[in-house]
Amino acid sequence: MTRYGYARVSSTGQNLEGQISQLKGNGCETIFQEKMSGKSADNRQQFQKLLDQVVENDTIVVTKLDRFARSTRDALNIIEILNDKGV
């Protein structure tokens, strides 16, 4: 069981440190991070790597729901993938 974190900001001028600090404070052992817009799932390469890496009983932590998904439909699709994997 691994506790993963995911941090993302929308532009290179923004800082990830606040999110990373919160994720570490929540016991995340590995943190995937990226600086780019989340409007397109194709842009979120680190998030895709995270989804590919997690296995049954792992946990994913985000600081805000909008870091995880861009819409309700997007969230439901990702949750279905994670449920299928037992995450």
ROPA-994872 format. One record per atom (N, C-alpha, C, O): residue in one letter; chain; y, x, z. Coordinates in steps of 0.1 Angstrom, whole numbers, plus 5000, padded with zeros to 4 digits. Layout:
BEGIN
+------+-------+------+------+------+
: resn : chain :    Y :    X :    Z :
+------+-------+------+------+------+
:    a :     A :    Y :    X :    Z :
...
+------+-------+------+------+------+
***
This chain:
BEGIN
+------+-------+------+------+------+
: resn : chain :    Y :    X :    Z :
+------+-------+------+------+------+
:    m :     A : 4988 : 5008 : 5000 :
:    m :     A : 5000 : 5000 : 5000 :
:    m :     A : 5012 : 5009 : 5000 :
:    m :     A : 5015 : 5017 : 5009 :
:    t :     A : 5020 : 5007 : 4990 :
:    t :     A : 5033 : 5015 : 4989 :
:    t :     A : 5044 : 5005 : 4988 :
:    t :     A : 5043 : 4994 : 4983 :
:    r :     A : 5055 : 5009 : 4994 :
:    r :     A : 5068 : 5002 : 4994 :
:    r :     A : 5077 : 5008 : 4985 :
:    r :     A : 5082 : 5019 : 4987 :
:    y :     A : 5080 : 5002 : 4973 :
:    y :     A : 5089 : 5007 : 4963 :
:    y :     A : 5103 : 5000 : 4964 :
:    y :     A : 5104 : 4988 : 4968 :
:    g :     A : 5113 : 5008 : 4961 :
:    g :     A : 5126 : 5002 : 4960 :
:    g :     A : 5131 : 5003 : 4945 :
:    g :     A : 5127 : 5011 : 4937 :
:    y :     A : 5140 : 4994 : 4942 :
:    y :     A : 5146 : 4994 : 4929 :
:    y :     A : 5161 : 4992 : 4930 :
:    y :     A : 5166 : 4982 : 4936 :
:    a :     A : 5169 : 5002 : 4925 :
:    a :     A : 5184 : 5002 : 4926 :
:    a :     A : 5189 : 5003 : 4912 :
:    a :     A : 5185 : 5010 : 4904 :
:    r :     A : 5199 : 4994 : 4909 :
:    r :     A : 5206 : 4995 : 4896 :
:    r :     A : 5220 : 4991 : 4897 :
:    r :     A : 5224 : 4982 : 4905 :
:    v :     A : 5228 : 4998 : 4890 :
:    v :     A : 5242 : 4995 : 4888 :
:    v :     A : 5245 : 4993 : 4873 :
:    v :     A : 5237 : 4998 : 4865 :
:    s :     A : 5255 : 4985 : 4870 :
:    s :     A : 5257 : 4981 : 4856 :
:    s :     A : 5264 : 4992 : 4847 :
:    s :     A : 5263 : 4991 : 4835 :
:    s :     A : 5270 : 5001 : 4853 :
:    s :     A : 5277 : 5011 : 4845 :
:    s :     A : 5276 : 5025 : 4852 :
:    s :     A : 5274 : 5026 : 4864 :
:    t :     A : 5278 : 5035 : 4844 :
:    t :     A : 5276 : 5049 : 4849 :
:    t :     A : 5287 : 5053 : 4859 :
:    t :     A : 5285 : 5062 : 4867 :
:    g :     A : 5298 : 5045 : 4859 :
:    g :     A : 5309 : 5048 : 4868 :
:    g :     A : 5307 : 5043 : 4882 :
:    g :     A : 5314 : 5046 : 4892 :
:    q :     A : 5296 : 5034 : 4884 :
:    q :     A : 5293 : 5028 : 4897 :
:    q :     A : 5284 : 5037 : 4904 :
:    q :     A : 5277 : 5046 : 4899 :
:    n :     A : 5283 : 5035 : 4917 :
:    n :     A : 5275 : 5044 : 4926 :
:    n :     A : 5263 : 5036 : 4932 :
:    n :     A : 5264 : 5025 : 4936 :
:    l :     A : 5252 : 5043 : 4931 :
:    l :     A : 5239 : 5038 : 4936 :
:    l :     A : 5237 : 5040 : 4951 :
:    l :     A : 5227 : 5035 : 4957 :
:    e :     A : 5245 : 5049 : 4957 :
:    e :     A : 5242 : 5054 : 4971 :
:    e :     A : 5240 : 5042 : 4981 :
:    e :     A : 5231 : 5044 : 4990 :
:    g :     A : 5248 : 5032 : 4981 :
:    g :     A : 5247 : 5021 : 4990 :
:    g :     A : 5234 : 5014 : 4989 :
:    g :     A : 5227 : 5012 : 5000 :
:    q :     A : 5229 : 5011 : 4977 :
:    q :     A : 5216 : 5005 : 4975 :
:    q :     A : 5205 : 5014 : 4980 :
:    q :     A : 5196 : 5010 : 4986 :
:    i :     A : 5206 : 5027 : 4976 :
:    i :     A : 5196 : 5037 : 4980 :
:    i :     A : 5194 : 5038 : 4995 :
:    i :     A : 5183 : 5038 : 5000 :
:    s :     A : 5206 : 5038 : 5002 :
:    s :     A : 5206 : 5039 : 5016 :
:    s :     A : 5199 : 5027 : 5022 :
:    s :     A : 5191 : 5029 : 5032 :
:    q :     A : 5202 : 5015 : 5017 :
:    q :     A : 5195 : 5003 : 5022 :
:    q :     A : 5180 : 5003 : 5020 :
:    q :     A : 5173 : 4999 : 5028 :
:    l :     A : 5177 : 5007 : 5008 :
:    l :     A : 5162 : 5008 : 5005 :
:    l :     A : 5155 : 5018 : 5013 :
:    l :     A : 5144 : 5015 : 5018 :
:    k :     A : 5161 : 5029 : 5016 :
:    k :     A : 5154 : 5039 : 5025 :
:    k :     A : 5153 : 5033 : 5039 :
:    k :     A : 5143 : 5035 : 5046 :
:    g :     A : 5164 : 5026 : 5043 :
:    g :     A : 5164 : 5020 : 5056 :
:    g :     A : 5153 : 5009 : 5058 :
:    g :     A : 5149 : 5006 : 5069 :
:    n :     A : 5149 : 5004 : 5046 :
:    n :     A : 5138 : 4994 : 5046 :
:    n :     A : 5124 : 5000 : 5044 :
:    n :     A : 5115 : 4992 : 5040 :
:    g :     A : 5123 : 5013 : 5045 :
:    g :     A : 5110 : 5019 : 5044 :
:    g :     A : 5105 : 5022 : 5030 :
:    g :     A : 5093 : 5024 : 5029 :
:    c :     A : 5113 : 5021 : 5020 :
:    c :     A : 5109 : 5024 : 5006 :
:    c :     A : 5105 : 5039 : 5005 :
:    c :     A : 5113 : 5048 : 5008 :
:    e :     A : 5093 : 5041 : 5000 :
:    e :     A : 5088 : 5055 : 4999 :
:    e :     A : 5092 : 5061 : 4985 :
:    e :     A : 5095 : 5073 : 4984 :
:    t :     A : 5093 : 5052 : 4975 :
:    t :     A : 5097 : 5056 : 4962 :
:    t :     A : 5108 : 5047 : 4957 :
:    t :     A : 5106 : 5035 : 4958 :
:    i :     A : 5119 : 5052 : 4952 :
:    i :     A : 5129 : 5044 : 4947 :
:    i :     A : 5132 : 5046 : 4932 :
:    i :     A : 5135 : 5058 : 4928 :
:    f :     A : 5131 : 5036 : 4924 :
:    f :     A : 5134 : 5037 : 4910 :
:    f :     A : 5148 : 5033 : 4909 :
:    f :     A : 5153 : 5023 : 4915 :
:    q :     A : 5156 : 5040 : 4900 :
:    q :     A : 5170 : 5037 : 4899 :
:    q :     A : 5175 : 5040 : 4885 :
:    q :     A : 5170 : 5048 : 4878 :
:    e :     A : 5185 : 5032 : 4882 :
:    e :     A : 5191 : 5033 : 4868 :
:    e :     A : 5205 : 5028 : 4868 :
:    e :     A : 5209 : 5020 : 4876 :
:    k :     A : 5213 : 5034 : 4859 :
:    k :     A : 5227 : 5030 : 4857 :
:    k :     A : 5229 : 5025 : 4843 :
:    k :     A : 5231 : 5032 : 4834 :
:    m :     A : 5227 : 5012 : 4842 :
:    m :     A : 5229 : 5005 : 4829 :
:    m :     A : 5229 : 4990 : 4831 :
:    m :     A : 5224 : 4985 : 4841 :
:    s :     A : 5234 : 4983 : 4822 :
:    s :     A : 5234 : 4969 : 4822 :
:    s :     A : 5220 : 4963 : 4823 :
:    s :     A : 5211 : 4969 : 4816 :
:    g :     A : 5218 : 4953 : 4830 :
:    g :     A : 5205 : 4946 : 4831 :
:    g :     A : 5204 : 4934 : 4822 :
:    g :     A : 5194 : 4927 : 4823 :
:    k :     A : 5214 : 4932 : 4813 :
:    k :     A : 5213 : 4921 : 4804 :
:    k :     A : 5201 : 4920 : 4796 :
:    k :     A : 5196 : 4909 : 4793 :
:    s :     A : 5196 : 4931 : 4791 :
:    s :     A : 5184 : 4931 : 4783 :
:    s :     A : 5173 : 4938 : 4791 :
:    s :     A : 5175 : 4949 : 4796 :
:    a :     A : 5161 : 4932 : 4791 :
:    a :     A : 5150 : 4938 : 4798 :
:    a :     A : 5146 : 4952 : 4792 :
:    a :     A : 5141 : 4961 : 4798 :
:    d :     A : 5149 : 4953 : 4779 :
:    d :     A : 5146 : 4966 : 4772 :
:    d :     A : 5154 : 4977 : 4777 :
:    d :     A : 5150 : 4989 : 4776 :
:    n :     A : 5166 : 4974 : 4783 :
:    n :     A : 5175 : 4985 : 4788 :
:    n :     A : 5170 : 4990 : 4802 :
:    n :     A : 5174 : 5001 : 4806 :
:    r :     A : 5161 : 4982 : 4808 :
:    r :     A : 5157 : 4986 : 4822 :
:    r :     A : 5144 : 4994 : 4822 :
:    r :     A : 5133 : 4989 : 4826 :
:    q :     A : 5144 : 5006 : 4817 :
:    q :     A : 5132 : 5014 : 4815 :
:    q :     A : 5126 : 5018 : 4829 :
:    q :     A : 5114 : 5018 : 4830 :
:    q :     A : 5134 : 5021 : 4839 :
:    q :     A : 5129 : 5024 : 4852 :
:    q :     A : 5123 : 5012 : 4858 :
:    q :     A : 5112 : 5013 : 4865 :
:    f :     A : 5129 : 5000 : 4856 :
:    f :     A : 5123 : 4988 : 4862 :
:    f :     A : 5109 : 4986 : 4855 :
:    f :     A : 5099 : 4982 : 4862 :
:    q :     A : 5108 : 4988 : 4843 :
:    q :     A : 5095 : 4986 : 4836 :
:    q :     A : 5085 : 4996 : 4841 :
:    q :     A : 5073 : 4993 : 4843 :
:    k :     A : 5089 : 5009 : 4844 :
:    k :     A : 5080 : 5018 : 4849 :
:    k :     A : 5075 : 5014 : 4863 :
:    k :     A : 5063 : 5015 : 4866 :
:    l :     A : 5084 : 5008 : 4871 :
:    l :     A : 5081 : 5003 : 4884 :
:    l :     A : 5070 : 4992 : 4882 :
:    l :     A : 5060 : 4992 : 4889 :
:    l :     A : 5072 : 4982 : 4873 :
:    l :     A : 5063 : 4972 : 4871 :
:    l :     A : 5049 : 4977 : 4867 :
:    l :     A : 5039 : 4971 : 4870 :
:    d :     A : 5049 : 4987 : 4859 :
:    d :     A : 5037 : 4994 : 4854 :
:    d :     A : 5030 : 5001 : 4865 :
:    d :     A : 5017 : 5002 : 4865 :
:    q :     A : 5037 : 5006 : 4875 :
:    q :     A : 5031 : 5014 : 4885 :
:    q :     A : 5025 : 5007 : 4897 :
:    q :     A : 5015 : 5011 : 4903 :
:    v :     A : 5031 : 4995 : 4900 :
:    v :     A : 5027 : 4988 : 4912 :
:    v :     A : 5013 : 4983 : 4911 :
:    v :     A : 5009 : 4979 : 4900 :
:    v :     A : 5006 : 4982 : 4922 :
:    v :     A : 4992 : 4977 : 4922 :
:    v :     A : 4991 : 4968 : 4934 :
:    v :     A : 5000 : 4966 : 4942 :
:    e :     A : 4980 : 4961 : 4935 :
:    e :     A : 4977 : 4952 : 4946 :
:    e :     A : 4981 : 4957 : 4959 :
:    e :     A : 4978 : 4968 : 4963 :
:    n :     A : 4988 : 4948 : 4967 :
:    n :     A : 4993 : 4950 : 4980 :
:    n :     A : 5005 : 4959 : 4981 :
:    n :     A : 5010 : 4962 : 4992 :
:    d :     A : 5010 : 4964 : 4970 :
:    d :     A : 5023 : 4971 : 4970 :
:    d :     A : 5034 : 4961 : 4973 :
:    d :     A : 5033 : 4949 : 4971 :
:    t :     A : 5046 : 4966 : 4976 :
:    t :     A : 5058 : 4958 : 4979 :
:    t :     A : 5069 : 4964 : 4971 :
:    t :     A : 5071 : 4976 : 4970 :
:    i :     A : 5078 : 4955 : 4965 :
:    i :     A : 5090 : 4959 : 4958 :
:    i :     A : 5102 : 4953 : 4966 :
:    i :     A : 5102 : 4941 : 4970 :
:    v :     A : 5111 : 4962 : 4969 :
:    v :     A : 5123 : 4958 : 4976 :
:    v :     A : 5136 : 4960 : 4968 :
:    v :     A : 5137 : 4971 : 4961 :
:    v :     A : 5145 : 4950 : 4968 :
:    v :     A : 5158 : 4952 : 4961 :
:    v :     A : 5168 : 4947 : 4971 :
:    v :     A : 5165 : 4940 : 4980 :
:    t :     A : 5180 : 4952 : 4969 :
:    t :     A : 5191 : 4949 : 4978 :
:    t :     A : 5198 : 4935 : 4975 :
:    t :     A : 5203 : 4929 : 4984 :
:    k :     A : 5197 : 4931 : 4962 :
:    k :     A : 5203 : 4919 : 4958 :
:    k :     A : 5194 : 4913 : 4947 :
:    k :     A : 5188 : 4920 : 4939 :
:    l :     A : 5193 : 4900 : 4947 :
:    l :     A : 5184 : 4893 : 4937 :
:    l :     A : 5188 : 4896 : 4923 :
:    l :     A : 5180 : 4897 : 4914 :
:    d :     A : 5201 : 4898 : 4920 :
:    d :     A : 5206 : 4901 : 4907 :
:    d :     A : 5202 : 4915 : 4902 :
:    d :     A : 5204 : 4918 : 4890 :
:    r :     A : 5198 : 4924 : 4911 :
:    r :     A : 5192 : 4937 : 4907 :
:    r :     A : 5178 : 4935 : 4901 :
:    r :     A : 5174 : 4943 : 4893 :
:    f :     A : 5171 : 4925 : 4906 :
:    f :     A : 5157 : 4922 : 4902 :
:    f :     A : 5156 : 4914 : 4889 :
:    f :     A : 5148 : 4918 : 4881 :
:    a :     A : 5164 : 4904 : 4888 :
:    a :     A : 5163 : 4895 : 4876 :
:    a :     A : 5177 : 4891 : 4872 :
:    a :     A : 5186 : 4890 : 4880 :
:    r :     A : 5179 : 4887 : 4859 :
:    r :     A : 5192 : 4883 : 4854 :
:    r :     A : 5193 : 4868 : 4853 :
:    r :     A : 5204 : 4863 : 4851 :
:    s :     A : 5182 : 4861 : 4855 :
:    s :     A : 5183 : 4846 : 4854 :
:    s :     A : 5171 : 4841 : 4862 :
:    s :     A : 5162 : 4848 : 4865 :
:    t :     A : 5171 : 4828 : 4864 :
:    t :     A : 5159 : 4822 : 4871 :
:    t :     A : 5147 : 4823 : 4863 :
:    t :     A : 5136 : 4826 : 4868 :
:    r :     A : 5148 : 4821 : 4850 :
:    r :     A : 5136 : 4823 : 4841 :
:    r :     A : 5131 : 4837 : 4841 :
:    r :     A : 5119 : 4839 : 4842 :
:    d :     A : 5140 : 4847 : 4841 :
:    d :     A : 5136 : 4861 : 4842 :
:    d :     A : 5129 : 4863 : 4855 :
:    d :     A : 5118 : 4870 : 4855 :
:    a :     A : 5134 : 4858 : 4866 :
:    a :     A : 5128 : 4860 : 4879 :
:    a :     A : 5114 : 4854 : 4879 :
:    a :     A : 5105 : 4860 : 4884 :
:    l :     A : 5113 : 4842 : 4874 :
:    l :     A : 5100 : 4835 : 4874 :
:    l :     A : 5089 : 4843 : 4866 :
:    l :     A : 5078 : 4844 : 4870 :
:    n :     A : 5094 : 4848 : 4855 :
:    n :     A : 5084 : 4856 : 4847 :
:    n :     A : 5080 : 4869 : 4854 :
:    n :     A : 5068 : 4872 : 4854 :
:    i :     A : 5089 : 4876 : 4860 :
:    i :     A : 5086 : 4888 : 4867 :
:    i :     A : 5077 : 4885 : 4879 :
:    i :     A : 5067 : 4892 : 4882 :
:    i :     A : 5080 : 4874 : 4887 :
:    i :     A : 5072 : 4870 : 4898 :
:    i :     A : 5058 : 4867 : 4894 :
:    i :     A : 5048 : 4870 : 4901 :
:    e :     A : 5056 : 4861 : 4882 :
:    e :     A : 5043 : 4857 : 4877 :
:    e :     A : 5035 : 4870 : 4875 :
:    e :     A : 5023 : 4871 : 4878 :
:    i :     A : 5042 : 4880 : 4869 :
:    i :     A : 5035 : 4893 : 4866 :
:    i :     A : 5031 : 4899 : 4879 :
:    i :     A : 5020 : 4904 : 4880 :
:    l :     A : 5040 : 4899 : 4889 :
:    l :     A : 5037 : 4906 : 4902 :
:    l :     A : 5026 : 4898 : 4909 :
:    l :     A : 5017 : 4904 : 4915 :
:    n :     A : 5026 : 4885 : 4909 :
:    n :     A : 5016 : 4877 : 4915 :
:    n :     A : 5002 : 4880 : 4909 :
:    n :     A : 4992 : 4881 : 4916 :
:    d :     A : 5002 : 4881 : 4896 :
:    d :     A : 4989 : 4884 : 4889 :
:    d :     A : 4983 : 4898 : 4893 :
:    d :     A : 4971 : 4900 : 4893 :
:    k :     A : 4992 : 4907 : 4897 :
:    k :     A : 4988 : 4920 : 4901 :
:    k :     A : 4986 : 4921 : 4916 :
:    k :     A : 4981 : 4931 : 4921 :
:    g :     A : 4989 : 4910 : 4923 :
:    g :     A : 4987 : 4910 : 4938 :
:    g :     A : 4997 : 4918 : 4945 :
:    g :     A : 4995 : 4922 : 4956 :
:    v :     A : 5009 : 4919 : 4939 :
:    v :     A : 5020 : 4926 : 4945 :
:    v :     A : 5028 : 4917 : 4953 :
:    v :     A : 5038 : 4920 : 4960 :
+------+-------+------+------+------+
***
